[in-house]
Amino acid sequence: MKKLIDNYFLFARVFPCIISTLPLFVLAFFLSKDIELKGLVQFLSSLKFYGGITLSLVALYFFAQIIRFISKLFEVSYFTGGIGFPTTYLMTYADDTFSKSYKDKYRELIKQDFGIDLLDEIGEAKNTEEAKKRLDEVTKHVILKVKEGYLVLKHNIWYGFVRNLIGGAIFSVIFCLMNIVIGITIVKSSLLVIISSVLFVPYVLLLVFWKPLLRQNAEAYAKQLIAEYISVSR
Protein backbone atom coordinates (compact mmCIF):
# COMPACT_ATOMS: atom_id res chain seq x y z
CA MET A 1 0.00 0.00 0.00
CA LYS A 2 2.82 2.42 0.87
CA LYS A 3 4.36 1.86 -2.56
CA LEU A 4 1.10 2.92 -4.22
CA ILE A 5 0.76 6.11 -2.16
CA ASP A 6 3.65 8.23 -3.37
CA ASN A 7 3.91 12.02 -3.04
CA TYR A 8 2.29 12.69 -6.40
CA PHE A 9 -0.68 10.43 -5.70
CA LEU A 10 -1.17 11.92 -2.24
CA PHE A 11 -0.81 15.63 -3.01
CA ALA A 12 -1.98 15.76 -6.64
CA ARG A 13 -4.86 13.26 -6.47
CA VAL A 14 -5.98 12.51 -2.92
CA PHE A 15 -5.87 16.10 -1.60
CA PRO A 16 -7.92 17.57 -4.50
CA CYS A 17 -10.41 14.73 -3.99
CA ILE A 18 -10.78 15.54 -0.28
CA ILE A 19 -11.15 19.27 -0.97
CA SER A 20 -13.73 18.55 -3.67
CA THR A 21 -15.82 16.37 -1.33
CA LEU A 22 -15.70 18.90 1.53
CA PRO A 23 -19.37 19.85 0.97
CA LEU A 24 -20.31 16.18 1.46
CA PHE A 25 -18.46 16.10 4.78
CA VAL A 26 -20.40 19.19 5.84
CA LEU A 27 -23.68 17.53 4.83
CA ALA A 28 -22.75 14.31 6.65
CA PHE A 29 -22.14 16.34 9.82
CA PHE A 30 -25.60 17.87 9.73
CA LEU A 31 -27.28 14.59 8.84
CA SER A 32 -25.40 12.72 11.59
CA LYS A 33 -27.90 14.08 14.11
CA ASP A 34 -30.17 11.33 12.84
CA ILE A 35 -29.12 8.35 15.00
CA GLU A 36 -30.11 5.70 12.44
CA LEU A 37 -28.33 7.45 9.60
CA LYS A 38 -25.26 8.01 11.75
CA GLY A 39 -25.18 4.31 12.59
CA LEU A 40 -25.41 3.37 8.91
CA VAL A 41 -22.55 5.71 7.97
CA GLN A 42 -20.37 4.34 10.77
CA PHE A 43 -21.13 0.77 9.69
CA LEU A 44 -20.29 1.40 6.03
CA SER A 45 -17.09 3.30 6.84
CA SER A 46 -15.93 0.51 9.17
CA LEU A 47 -16.26 -2.25 6.56
CA LYS A 48 -12.84 -3.67 5.69
CA PHE A 49 -11.65 -5.73 2.77
CA TYR A 50 -8.38 -7.39 1.74
CA GLY A 51 -5.39 -5.83 3.51
CA GLY A 52 -7.56 -3.78 5.86
CA ILE A 53 -8.79 -1.46 3.10
CA THR A 54 -11.97 0.31 4.17
CA LEU A 55 -15.00 1.13 2.04
CA SER A 56 -14.37 4.84 2.53
CA LEU A 57 -10.84 4.43 1.15
CA VAL A 58 -12.20 2.57 -1.88
CA ALA A 59 -14.77 5.32 -2.43
CA LEU A 60 -12.10 8.00 -2.12
CA TYR A 61 -9.88 6.24 -4.65
CA PHE A 62 -12.78 5.74 -7.06
CA PHE A 63 -13.81 9.39 -6.84
CA ALA A 64 -10.19 10.50 -7.29
CA GLN A 65 -10.06 8.53 -10.53
CA ILE A 66 -13.27 10.15 -11.75
CA ILE A 67 -11.89 13.59 -10.95
CA ARG A 68 -8.65 12.75 -12.76
CA PHE A 69 -10.63 11.70 -15.85
CA ILE A 70 -12.66 14.94 -15.87
CA SER A 71 -9.51 16.99 -15.27
CA LYS A 72 -7.80 15.33 -18.21
CA LEU A 73 -10.73 16.39 -20.40
CA PHE A 74 -10.16 20.00 -19.32
CA GLU A 75 -6.45 19.64 -20.05
CA VAL A 76 -6.93 18.07 -23.47
CA SER A 77 -9.64 20.52 -24.55
CA TYR A 78 -7.42 23.48 -23.71
CA PHE A 79 -3.94 22.33 -24.76
CA THR A 80 -4.38 19.57 -27.33
CA GLY A 81 -7.40 21.19 -28.91
CA GLY A 82 -5.88 24.65 -28.90
CA ILE A 83 -2.40 26.11 -28.38
CA GLY A 84 -0.63 22.84 -27.60
CA PHE A 85 1.24 21.92 -24.41
CA PRO A 86 3.74 24.43 -22.94
CA THR A 87 6.64 22.01 -23.48
CA THR A 88 5.82 22.37 -27.18
CA TYR A 89 4.88 26.00 -27.81
CA LEU A 90 7.45 27.47 -25.42
CA MET A 91 10.25 25.95 -27.49
CA THR A 92 8.96 27.13 -30.87
CA TYR A 93 10.81 30.07 -32.41
CA ALA A 94 7.50 31.88 -32.79
CA ASP A 95 7.19 32.11 -29.00
CA ASP A 96 9.29 34.85 -27.38
CA THR A 97 9.48 33.41 -23.85
CA PHE A 98 12.99 32.02 -24.36
CA SER A 99 15.88 33.35 -26.42
CA LYS A 100 16.82 31.90 -29.81
CA SER A 101 20.15 30.63 -28.46
CA TYR A 102 18.35 28.80 -25.64
CA LYS A 103 16.13 27.03 -28.16
CA ASP A 104 19.11 26.24 -30.38
CA LYS A 105 20.88 24.67 -27.39
CA TYR A 106 17.78 22.61 -26.59
CA ARG A 107 17.72 21.23 -30.13
CA GLU A 108 21.42 20.39 -30.03
CA LEU A 109 20.97 18.42 -26.80
CA ILE A 110 17.91 16.60 -28.13
CA LYS A 111 19.92 15.54 -31.17
CA GLN A 112 22.86 14.54 -28.98
CA ASP A 113 20.82 12.55 -26.44
CA PHE A 114 18.08 10.98 -28.54
CA GLY A 115 19.19 11.32 -32.16
CA ILE A 116 16.03 13.26 -32.98
CA ASP A 117 16.17 16.23 -35.34
CA LEU A 118 13.98 19.13 -34.30
CA LEU A 119 13.31 21.69 -37.01
CA ASP A 120 15.38 24.86 -36.90
CA GLU A 121 13.92 28.36 -37.25
CA ILE A 122 13.74 28.21 -41.05
CA GLY A 123 12.28 24.70 -41.07
CA GLU A 124 9.70 25.68 -38.47
CA ALA A 125 8.59 28.69 -40.50
CA LYS A 126 8.04 26.42 -43.51
CA ASN A 127 6.25 23.64 -41.63
CA THR A 128 4.90 24.80 -38.26
CA GLU A 129 2.76 21.75 -37.59
CA GLU A 130 5.63 19.32 -38.18
CA ALA A 131 7.86 21.38 -35.89
CA LYS A 132 5.27 21.27 -33.08
CA LYS A 133 4.68 17.56 -33.62
CA ARG A 134 8.36 16.77 -33.18
CA LEU A 135 8.63 18.97 -30.09
CA ASP A 136 5.62 17.22 -28.62
CA GLU A 137 7.00 13.76 -29.38
CA VAL A 138 10.35 14.44 -27.76
CA THR A 139 8.78 15.61 -24.46
CA LYS A 140 8.38 12.06 -23.15
CA HIS A 141 12.08 11.43 -23.73
CA VAL A 142 12.94 14.61 -21.84
CA ILE A 143 10.72 13.60 -18.91
CA LEU A 144 12.39 10.18 -18.70
CA LYS A 145 15.81 11.84 -18.84
CA VAL A 146 15.09 14.31 -16.05
CA LYS A 147 12.96 11.85 -14.03
CA GLU A 148 11.94 13.46 -10.72
CA GLY A 149 14.59 16.13 -11.02
CA TYR A 150 15.30 18.73 -8.34
CA LEU A 151 12.23 20.95 -8.56
CA VAL A 152 10.46 19.28 -11.48
CA LEU A 153 8.57 16.88 -9.22
CA LYS A 154 7.32 19.73 -7.02
CA HIS A 155 6.09 21.66 -10.06
CA ASN A 156 4.49 18.52 -11.47
CA ILE A 157 2.72 17.79 -8.19
CA TRP A 158 1.42 21.36 -7.93
CA TYR A 159 0.23 21.31 -11.53
CA GLY A 160 -1.52 17.98 -10.94
CA PHE A 161 -3.09 19.37 -7.76
CA VAL A 162 -4.48 22.44 -9.53
CA ARG A 163 -5.63 20.47 -12.59
CA ASN A 164 -7.48 17.88 -10.49
CA LEU A 165 -8.92 20.55 -8.23
CA ILE A 166 -10.44 22.20 -11.30
CA GLY A 167 -11.99 18.90 -12.38
CA GLY A 168 -13.30 18.26 -8.87
CA ALA A 169 -14.83 21.74 -8.66
CA ILE A 170 -17.60 20.62 -11.02
CA PHE A 171 -18.78 18.06 -8.48
CA SER A 172 -18.18 20.46 -5.59
CA VAL A 173 -20.53 23.05 -7.10
CA ILE A 174 -23.20 20.35 -7.50
CA PHE A 175 -22.66 19.17 -3.90
CA CYS A 176 -22.96 22.74 -2.58
CA LEU A 177 -26.20 23.34 -4.47
CA MET A 178 -27.52 20.01 -3.20
CA ASN A 179 -26.62 21.01 0.36
CA ILE A 180 -28.42 24.32 0.02
CA VAL A 181 -31.58 22.59 -1.20
CA ILE A 182 -31.38 19.98 1.59
CA GLY A 183 -30.68 22.69 4.15
CA ILE A 184 -33.79 24.60 3.11
CA THR A 185 -36.21 21.71 2.55
CA ILE A 186 -35.17 18.70 4.66
CA VAL A 187 -32.73 19.58 7.43
CA LYS A 188 -34.08 23.14 7.70
CA SER A 189 -30.71 24.46 8.83
CA SER A 190 -29.68 27.99 7.97
CA LEU A 191 -26.11 27.14 9.07
CA LEU A 192 -25.86 24.38 6.46
CA VAL A 193 -27.12 26.81 3.81
CA ILE A 194 -24.63 29.50 4.87
CA ILE A 195 -21.60 27.16 5.00
CA SER A 196 -22.49 25.61 1.63
CA SER A 197 -22.99 29.06 0.09
CA VAL A 198 -19.58 30.17 1.34
CA LEU A 199 -17.92 27.04 -0.06
CA PHE A 200 -19.79 27.53 -3.33
CA VAL A 201 -17.87 30.75 -4.12
CA PRO A 202 -14.26 29.43 -4.35
CA TYR A 203 -15.40 26.37 -6.31
CA VAL A 204 -17.16 28.57 -8.85
CA LEU A 205 -14.10 30.83 -9.09
CA LEU A 206 -11.99 27.78 -9.91
CA LEU A 207 -14.30 27.02 -12.83
CA VAL A 208 -14.41 30.64 -13.97
CA PHE A 209 -10.62 31.05 -14.02
CA TRP A 210 -9.67 27.47 -14.92
CA LYS A 211 -7.88 28.39 -18.15
CA PRO A 212 -5.34 30.90 -16.73
CA LEU A 213 -4.82 28.68 -13.67
CA LEU A 214 -4.15 25.63 -15.83
CA ARG A 215 -1.88 27.48 -18.23
CA GLN A 216 0.15 29.27 -15.56
CA ASN A 217 0.93 26.09 -13.64
CA ALA A 218 1.53 24.03 -16.78
CA GLU A 219 4.02 26.62 -18.03
CA ALA A 220 5.81 26.70 -14.65
CA TYR A 221 6.25 22.92 -14.83
CA ALA A 222 7.37 23.02 -18.48
CA LYS A 223 9.95 25.74 -17.84
CA GLN A 224 11.44 23.82 -14.92
CA LEU A 225 11.48 20.58 -16.91
CA ILE A 226 13.30 22.19 -19.83
CA ALA A 227 15.75 24.02 -17.56
CA GLU A 228 16.67 20.86 -15.67
CA TYR A 229 16.96 18.87 -18.86
CA ILE A 230 19.46 21.35 -20.30
CA SER A 231 21.32 21.34 -17.00
CA VAL A 232 21.66 17.53 -16.74
CA SER A 233 22.50 17.10 -20.42
CA ARG A 234 25.49 19.43 -20.60
Secondary structure, DSSP 8 states (H G I E B T S, - for coil): -TTT--HHIIIIIIHHHHHHTHHHHHHHHHHTTSHHHHHHHHHHHH-B-GGG-BHHHHHHHHHHHHHHHHHHHHHIIIIIIII--HHHHTTSTT--SS-HHHHHHHHHHHHHHH------HHHHHH-HHHHHHHHHHHHHHHHHHHTTTTTHHHHHHHHHHHHHHHHHHHHHHHHHHHHHHHHHHTS--HHHHHHHHHHHHHHHHHHHTHHHHHHHHHHHHHHHHHHHHHHHH-
